[in-house]
Amino acid sequence: MANLGDDFTRRLLVDAGIAARMRVLDIGCGAGDMALVAAELVGEQGEVVGVDREAGPLATGRDRARERRLSNVTFLQGDIEKLPSGVGMFDAVVGRRVLMYQSDALRAIQRLADSVRPGGLIVFQEHDSTMTPASLVPMPLHQRVHDWIWRTVEREGANIHMGFDLHSKLTQAGLSVEQVRAEATVQTPTASYGLGAIVRAMLPRILHHGVATQYEIEVDTLDRRLDEERMRANVTYVGDMMFGAWARKPG
């Protein structure tokens, strides 16, 4: 299965203008998915700094960078409110599924913009539950899985409509929005999106927030049951919507 999210990320960064020799900050970088794409785009004479609160994902990011022989990416512990000391200024700030978890997304963007040179870019990729799920016939199991995921995210305090909020927040921060785009993840009877793997990764969080029980989820058979539901109905299902936007700092 192709990682549609990573493909969307790469196209978003390329189209926004992340290119050779740039210095890029990936905020909330996690294990480095976005940072590693940016590192490839800026090349050996560019630099990427990935910042995250958690030490574990940062260690994974460093390992992945070594495996890919990328010497132009550094992973540091910190967050939007307190960037690591001495990180300096950047040509661009990028982030994926970060703003949705900020209690004040506008303030977060404003703080990050302070680290961008005049004329520089701010690029964000955010998911949004407003328009999904969608199908022409009822898909009860797919609907339940969608609800488990998004109810968990919402109970964690996230804004589950951040995609639709991107333009307004970037504009309110005093940035010039150049483009907002959206792309759906589409599942057919013969092509899935690995929802079972997503639920498996989120299982401790789902259980912690009381969204569903292990008995309800039956995670070991979940992918098979999802595939069977789509095949029986012979239907196409839209289960997720990704938004991307980029804006420029006045300069």
N, C-alpha and C positions, 0 to 999 in steps of 0.2 A: 504494500500500500504506500503510495506516495504521501509524503508529509505536506499536505496542502498549505498548512500554516506557514511552514518554512519557505515554500515557494512564493507565497504571497509576500512574506517579509523581504525576500531578495528583490522581487520586482518593485516593491514599495521603496526600498532604499536606493535602488538604481534610478528609478524615475524621479525621486526627490532630489537627486544630485550628489549622493555620497560617492566620492570618486578618489582617485589617486592623490596622495600627499596630504589628505585631510586628517585633522585630529578630531576624533569622535569620542563622545562620552555615551556609554550605554548604561542608563540608570535602571536599577532593579533588574540586573542582567541575569540573575539566577545562574544556571549552569553554562551560560554563554551562547545560547542559540543565536541571538541577534548579534552579539559582539563578534562571533567568529565569521559570520557573513560580512559584517562591516570590515573586519580585518582583511579579508580577501579583497574587498573593493578598494580600500585605501592603499594597499600594496606595501612593499617594504619601506618606502619612504614616508608612509603615513603612520598613524598611531591610533589605537583604540584602548580606552580605559573602561573596563566594566566594573560597576559598583553595585554591591548588594549588601543587605543587612546580615545575611546568613553565611557563616563560614563554610558549611558543608558544600553547598552548590558552587561556591567560589573555587574550592579545591577541585571539584569536578571540571569546572571550566579551565583551570590551569592544565589539568591532565589532557583534556581534549585539544587545547592549543598545542601542547607538546607533541601529541600524536599527529597533528596536522602540520607540524613544523612551522608554526606561526609565531615568530618572535616579536611581532609588532603589537601584541595585545597583552594588557596587564589587568589583573583582577584584584580589586581592593575592597575592603569592608567599609561600609558607610551607608548613608541614605540621602534622600533629597534634602532633608533639613540640616544635615551635617555631612557635607562631602569630605572625603579624606583631605588632610592638610597638604597644601602645595600642589594640587592637581592642575592648577592653572586654568587657562582659557581654551575654548574649543571652537572648531569650525561648525560643529553640529552636535546636538544632543538627540539621542534616539531612545525609544523605550517600547516595550511590548507588554500589554496587560499590566500596566503600572498605574496609570491614572485612575483606573476604576477602583483601586484599593486605597486611594488617598481621601482622607476626610475632607480636604479642601483642595480639589484639583486645580482651581485657579491659582491659589497660592503656590502650589507645587510647580506649576508651569512658570510662574513669575520668578521663583527662586532659581529654577534651572536656566531661564533666559539670562540671568546675571552672569552665568558661566559661558555664554556664547558671545563670540565676537560680533560687532556690528555687521549686519548683512548675512549672518550665519543662519543655519537651518535648525528647526526643531521638528522631529518626525516621530509620530506615535502610531502604534497599531493597537487597537482595542476591540474586544468582542462586545456583542450587544444581543440581548435576548428579545428585543421588541418584536421582530418580524418572524421569529421562528418558535416552534417547529411549523412546517408547512407540508401538506400532502393533499392529494385529491380525494383520498379515502382515509377513514380513521386508522391510526397506527398506535394502538393503546400502549404497547410495550415501549415503542420509541418515545411516546409522549411521557411515560413514567420516567424513563432514563433522563430525558431532557429536564424534567422537573427536579429529579434528584440533584443533578449537577447545578442547576441555576438556583435552586432554593438553598443549597449549601453555600454557594458563592455569596448570595444575598445575606445569609445569616452571618457570614464573616465580615459583613459591613461594606461590601463592594457596591458600586453603582452599576447595576446590570443594564443600564441604558447609556453607557459611556460613549459608545460609537456615535450615537446621535448627538451627543453633547460636545464632540470634539471641536467643531467649527466655532461654537459660541465661546467655549473656554479659551481657545487659542486667540480669538479676536479680542475677548475681554482682557487678555494679558498684554494687549498692545502689539500683537504680531500680525503680519500680513499673510493670511491663509492663501496658499497657491492651489491646493487641490485637496478634496476629500473624496475617497472612493470606498466602495464596499464590494465584497465578494462572498458568495455563499459556498458552504461545503455541501455537496450534493451526493446522496447515496442512491444507488439503483439496485435492482435485484442481483446484479453481478458485480457491484463495486461498493464496498463498505468504507467506513471511516474509522473503524477501530474504537467504537464507543465503549466496548467492554474493557479495553485497556485503559481508557480515560477513567472509567468508574473504578477500576481496580486500583489505579494510582491515587484516586481521591477517597477510597473507601474509609480510611481512618477519619477523615474530615466529615464525610457523610454520616458516619456512626456517631461521631462526637457531637454533632449538631442535631442529632435525633431526627434526621430527614427520612431515613429508612433503616430497616434492620438487615442483617446478613441473610436472614431467611427470605425476606422480600426480594433482595437483589439477586441471590444465587449467582455470584460473580463468575464462577467457573464455567457456567453454561450460557452466560449472557450473550456473548457474540453470536453463538450458534442460534439462539432463539431470536435475536434481532434479524439475522440473515434469513431465517425461515419466515419471519413475519413479512419481510419485503418480498420474498419470492412467492409466497402464497398470494399476496395481493397484487403482485406484478406491478409495483408502483415505485415511483421516484419520490424521495424524501429529502427535504431541506432541513438540516438539523442545526446549523450554526451560521452566523453572519459575522464576518470580520470587516472592520472599518480601518482604513488607514488615512492619515492626513499629514501634510507637511506645511509648515509656515516659515516665514523669514523674519528675522529680527531687523527692525529698521536700522539703516546705516548709511 
